[in-house]
Amino acid sequence: MSLQTDVIFVKALRSNSDLIEQLPAGDVYNTAIALPEEAADNAPIPYVIVSFDGLNTDDSTKDTVYDALTDDVQIGIVVVAKTRPQLAELVIAIRNTIRNYFCSVIADPQHEDFALLPNSYTFSANDVKYDGDKPCYWQVLTFKCVTEPDQEDEHQE
C-alpha cells in the first residue's frame, strides 16, 4: 500500500496517548499544519508532522515490465520542541511507538492496519537544528520503507 504509507505512521503515533497528550494540538499533523501560513508559523510547540516524501521503484519483474514487486517509500517526521531535552524525549517516544505499533500489528494478521504495514524500514535522523525565530529545536526523522505497490494485477503478461 505504497501511496498510503504515511497513514500507518500517523495511526501508530496516535496510538500512544502519552505522546499525544504532550502535543498542544492533541494530535499529529499529516503533511502540514493545515492553517493559514501566519497561524502555522505560530503553532503551539511541541508538534509533530508526518509527511509522505516520495516513492521510487527500481526494477521490473519477469511478469511485468511496467512495474516492480516493491516500492521504496520515504516517510519524514518533523519533530519540533521547546528545549533540546524535550526534543530528545519526543524523538525517542516516536521511534519506539512506531516500532512497537508495527510489531503489534504484524503479530495480528487480522488487524485492520495489517495491509498498510511496510515490508520493512530503515530509520535515520538528520542533525538537530535550532530556529531562533520561534524559538525551537527541531529534527527530521526519516523512515525508508519497502512496500507493496498499490495496484491490481489484472494485466499480467
C-alpha positions, 0 to 999 in steps of 0.5 A: 500500500505504497501511496498510503504509507504515511497513514500507518505512521500517523495511526501508530503515533496516535496510538500512544496517548502519552505522546499525544497528550504532550502535543498542544494540538492533541494530535499529529499533523499529516503533511502540514499544519493545515492553517493559514501560513501566519497561524502555522508559523505560530503553532503551539510547540511541541508538534509533530508532522508526518509527511509522505516524501516520495516513492521510487521503484527500481526494477521490473519483474519477469511478469511485468515490465511496467512495474516492480514487486516493491516500492521504496517509500520515504516517510519524514517526521518533523519533530519540533520542541521547546528545549533540546531535552524535550526534543530528545524525549519526543524523538525517542517516544516516536521511534519506539511507538512506531516500532512497537505499533508495527510489531503489534500489528504484524503479530495480528494478521487480522488487524485492520492496519495489517495491509498498510504495514511496510515490508520493512524500514530503515530509520535515520535522523538528520542533525538537530537544528535550532530556529531562533525565530520561534524559538525551537529545536527541531529534527527530521526523522526519516523512515525508508520503507519497502512496500507493496505497490498499490495496484491490481494485477489484472494485466499480467503478461 
